[in-house]
Amino acid sequence: MDLKVVKEPRIAAAPEGTVVLLIGIRINKFWMVHRWVPAFCAMIPMLIEVSKDKDHGFLYSRTWFNRTVVVLQYWRTMEDLMRYSHNAAAKHRSKWAWFNRAVGNDGAVGIFHEAYVVDPQRMHTVYRNMPVFGIAAATESVPQRTRPPVPGGSGTGKG
């Protein structure tokens, strides 16, 4: 990923059907390190697996660490994401089975995911004075020439 700061305003040009996936864990009981460290570490082999093979449809990810660890991911389509998550030969299935056996419902660590399908006509992005990021890094970043129409707004104007 290019970390060069781009000063000129840019927007994302994501194709229709691109998927935004928020996935992560929340540490509920810090003292139960034997529960949350393996849960956190289980994500790493899956990210490596999908990053190495473009056929999975995985595009890009970034991770934030706090009590709740969030991995922001972008996928080519919802079908690609579902195909990977249900593939018995992929790491996801075995890691999910492990989590259910090892952690289950003891409350030490929570997990979550949210997946959204992008409609380019119903999204808004702006990136300025920062490296290319997010869905623009996953798909395409283009110069912002004019401000796109805002629903209920007065049309376009200079960015």
N, C-alpha and C positions, 0 to 999 in steps of 0.2 A: 504494500500500500504506500502510495506517495504521500509523505507528510508535509509537502510544501504548502505553505499558506497561500490560498487563492483569495485575493482582495476583491476582485470584481464579483458582483452578485451572480449567483448561479442557481439553477433549479435542477431537479431530477427529471429525467425523461424515462420513467419506468414503463415497460410494456404492460398492457392490460393482463391481469392474471398473476402478476408477481405476488408472492406471499410474504408477509411480514410475520415473523414468529418471535414472540417473547417467551423465553423458557428459563427456568431457574429454580433455585432452592432458597429456602428461608431457614436459618438456624434458629430454632426455638429453644433449645437447651444446650448452651455453650459447653457445659461440663461433659456432655455426651459426645466427646470428640470421636470416639469409635463409631458413631453413627453418621455424623455429618461430613467428616473428611472423606470416607469412601463414597458417599453420595455425590459430593462435589467432584471427586476424582473420576467418577464414572462417566462424566460428560466429556472428558478429554479424548479418550479413544474414539468416541462417536464423531467429534468435531474433526479429528484427523482423518477418519474414514471418509466422511462426506466431502472434505476439502480436496482429497487426492483424486477423486473420480467425478468428473463433470457430469457423467451420466446420471448421478443421483439428483441433479437439479439444484444443488446447493450453490448459492452465489457469494455470500459474504457474511461475516459475523463480527461483533464486538462484544466484549464482556466488561461488566462493572462489578466491583466487589464491595460489599458492605455486609451487614447482617443478612440482607437478601442479596444473593448473587443473581444477576440478570445477564442472560446472553441474548442479544438482539441478533436475529438471523433473517436472511432473505433467501427465498427459494424461487425457482423459476415458475412453478405452479403448485397448486394444492395437491394435484394428483402426484407430482414428484414427492412431495413431503409425505403423503399418506403411503405411497409405495415404499419409501424408505422405512417409515416407522413400522410397517407391517411385514417387512421382509425378514423371514426367519433366518436367513443367512447373514443379515446385518447385525452389527453390535447392539443396536437399540433394543431388540427383543430380549437378549440375554441380560442386559443391564436393567431393563424394566422388571424382569422376573427376579433378579437379584434384589432390587430395591423392595419389592413386595415381600420377599422372604426375610431379608435382613432387617429392614426398618419397619415395614408394615404400617400400623396405626399407633405406634408408641409415642408420637408427638414430638420426637427429638428434632426432626427435620421435616419441613414441608416442601412439596414440589408443586410447580405450576407450569402451565403453558397456555398461551393465547395465540391463535393464528387468524390472520386477516388477509383477504384477497383484495389487491389494489385495483381500483378503477381510476385510471389517469384523469378522467374528467371530474373526479370527486376527491382529489387530493391536493394538498398545497405544501410546497417545500421552498425553503430559502436557505442558502448557505453563503456566508460572507465573512471574510477575514478568518478563514479556517481551512484546513485540508479538506479534500473531498471526503464526504462522510455519509453514513446511513444508506438509504436507498439509492442515492446518487452514486455512491461507491460500488454498490451491488449491481447497478444497471448502467446508467449513463448520466453524466453531468454536463449540462449545456448552459450557455450564457443566458442570463435573465434579460431579455430585451425590453419587454413590457410586462406590466403586472397583469396576470390572467384575470378574467372576470370573476368576481366574487358573487356567489348566489345572493340575490337580493340587493346587490351593489349597483354601482353606476357604470359598470363596464371596465374598460382597460385604461391604463394611464402609464406614464413613465415610471419605471421601477425605482 
